[in-house]
């Protein structure tokens, strides 16, 4: 067949009939008999799809029997083609059994310790006090944390490197976009007495 040409409709239909049913060289070859079968060496996505076709999803978590089942989790961590090695879990049980929930708590604690190491032992207490004082609103644009759908940043008006402290007079709540505009490294900084700051409601 010449390069760039196309099969006619009759030729396509003839090839389809010739390779359909038992005439197809892949007819009846499934699982181990299929030349493309990888067995337990398949990727995790393929293993998950294989298990999903053989293990129907229940309405409730198979571990707690309370929350809605969402994730298909492997119990042994080996990802073999064994239906009994998988469970349908809710998100909470999945994180707990995988050990990721403990890691998340540890990461949260390390974040607090990192802040205290950088800004002093009273940083966590002063940060919470600043958020409550500003009613969880940005002091520059006035948007609340609920409308922003993200956490606010407690900003030092005078940085610790420049001799600033964790006193409430030196701390303000700002959103991420406003924080980027007032960072000293971006060559713009709101002074202590500035008309750009909104009064606390």
C-alpha positions in Angstrom: 0.0 0.0 0.0 1.3 3.4 -1.0 2.5 5.7 1.8 -0.1 8.4 2.5 -3.0 6.5 1.0 -6.0 5.2 3.0 -7.9 1.9 3.1 -11.2 1.8 1.3 -14.3 0.9 3.2 -14.4 -2.5 1.6 -10.8 -3.2 2.7 -11.5 -2.1 6.2 -14.6 -4.3 6.5 -12.7 -7.2 5.0 -9.9 -6.9 7.6 -12.4 -6.5 10.4 -14.2 -9.7 9.5 -11.0 -11.6 9.0 -9.7 -10.6 12.5 -12.9 -10.9 14.5 -14.0 -13.7 16.8 -11.9 -16.8 16.9 -9.8 -15.5 13.9 -8.3 -12.8 16.2 -4.9 -13.9 17.4 -5.7 -12.5 20.9 -9.0 -14.5 21.1 -9.4 -16.2 24.4 -6.1 -15.0 25.8 -6.7 -13.4 29.2 -4.6 -13.0 32.3 -1.5 -15.1 32.2 -2.2 -16.4 28.6 -2.1 -12.9 27.3 1.3 -11.8 26.0 0.9 -8.3 27.5 0.1 -9.7 30.9 2.4 -8.4 33.6 1.0 -10.1 36.7 2.1 -8.6 40.0 4.7 -6.5 38.2 2.0 -4.1 36.9 1.9 -0.5 38.1 -0.2 0.4 41.1 -2.9 2.1 39.0 -3.4 -1.1 36.9 -3.6 -3.2 40.1 -6.2 -0.8 41.5 -8.3 -1.0 38.4 -8.0 -4.8 38.4 -9.1 -5.0 42.1 -12.0 -2.5 41.5 -13.5 -4.8 38.8 -13.5 -7.7 41.3 -14.3 -6.0 44.6 -17.5 -3.9 44.5 -17.5 -0.6 46.4 -19.7 -0.8 49.6 -21.6 2.2 50.9 -19.8 2.3 54.2 -16.2 2.0 55.3 -15.2 -1.6 55.9 -13.1 -0.6 58.9 -15.3 1.7 60.9 -18.7 1.0 59.3 -19.7 4.6 59.9 -18.4 6.9 57.2 -18.9 6.7 53.4 -16.3 4.5 51.7 -14.1 6.5 49.2 -10.7 5.0 48.9 -9.5 1.5 47.9 -6.5 0.8 50.2 -3.9 -1.9 50.1 -3.3 -3.5 53.5 0.1 -5.1 53.1 1.7 -2.4 50.9 2.9 -5.0 48.4 0.1 -4.3 45.8 -0.4 -7.9 44.7 -3.4 -9.2 42.7 -5.1 -10.4 45.9 -8.7 -9.1 46.5 -8.4 -10.0 50.2 -5.4 -7.6 50.6 -7.6 -4.6 49.8 -10.3 -2.7 51.7 -12.7 0.1 50.9 -12.1 2.8 53.5 -13.2 6.2 54.4 -10.7 9.0 54.0 -10.1 9.2 57.8 -9.4 5.5 58.3 -7.3 5.5 55.1 -5.0 8.2 56.5 -4.9 6.6 60.0 -4.0 3.1 58.7 -1.4 4.4 56.3 0.3 6.4 59.1 -0.2 9.7 57.2 -2.4 11.2 59.9 0.4 10.9 62.5 2.8 12.4 60.0 0.4 15.4 59.4 0.2 16.0 63.2 4.0 15.8 63.4 4.4 18.3 60.5 2.0 20.7 62.2 4.0 20.5 65.5 7.3 21.0 63.6 5.8 24.1 61.9 4.9 25.6 65.3 8.4 24.7 66.6 10.0 26.3 63.6 8.0 29.5 64.1 9.0 29.6 67.8 12.6 29.0 66.9 12.6 31.9 64.5 10.4 34.4 66.3 10.7 33.3 70.0 8.9 31.1 72.5 5.7 33.3 72.6 5.2 33.4 68.8 2.3 30.9 68.8 0.4 32.8 71.6 1.0 36.2 70.0 0.0 34.9 66.6 -3.4 33.7 67.9 -3.9 36.9 69.8 -3.3 38.9 66.6 -5.8 36.9 64.6 -8.5 37.4 67.2 -7.7 41.1 67.6 -8.1 41.6 63.8 -11.2 39.4 63.7 -9.5 37.1 61.2 -9.5 39.9 58.5 -6.7 41.3 56.4 -5.7 44.7 57.6 -4.9 45.9 54.1 -7.7 44.8 51.8 -10.3 44.0 54.6 -11.2 40.5 53.3 -12.0 37.9 56.0 -10.4 34.5 56.2 -13.7 32.8 55.3 -14.0 34.8 52.0 -10.4 34.2 51.1 -10.8 30.4 51.8 -7.1 30.4 53.0 -5.3 31.1 56.2 -4.1 34.6 57.0 -0.4 35.5 57.5 0.6 37.3 60.7 3.1 39.8 59.5 5.8 41.7 61.4 5.6 45.4 60.5 9.2 45.7 61.6 11.0 42.4 60.9 12.8 40.5 63.7 16.1 41.0 61.9 15.6 44.8 62.1 14.9 44.6 65.8 11.1 44.0 65.7 9.4 42.1 68.5 6.3 39.9 68.8 4.3 42.7 70.5 0.8 43.1 69.2 1.6 46.6 68.0 4.1 45.2 65.6 1.9 42.4 64.2 -0.9 42.6 61.7 -3.0 40.1 59.8 -2.6 40.1 56.0 -3.7 37.8 53.2 -1.2 36.2 50.9 -1.6 38.7 48.0 -1.2 41.7 50.3 1.7 40.1 52.1 3.5 39.8 48.8 3.1 43.5 48.2 4.3 44.7 51.6 7.3 42.3 51.9 10.6 44.3 52.3 12.3 42.0 49.7 9.8 43.4 47.2 10.9 47.0 48.0 7.6 48.1 49.5 6.8 48.2 53.2 3.8 49.7 55.0 5.1 52.0 57.8 3.8 51.7 61.4 1.5 54.7 61.0 -0.1 54.3 57.6 -3.4 55.2 56.1 -3.3 52.0 54.1 -4.1 49.9 57.2 -7.8 49.4 57.9 -9.1 49.9 61.4 -10.1 46.8 63.4 -13.9 46.4 63.4 
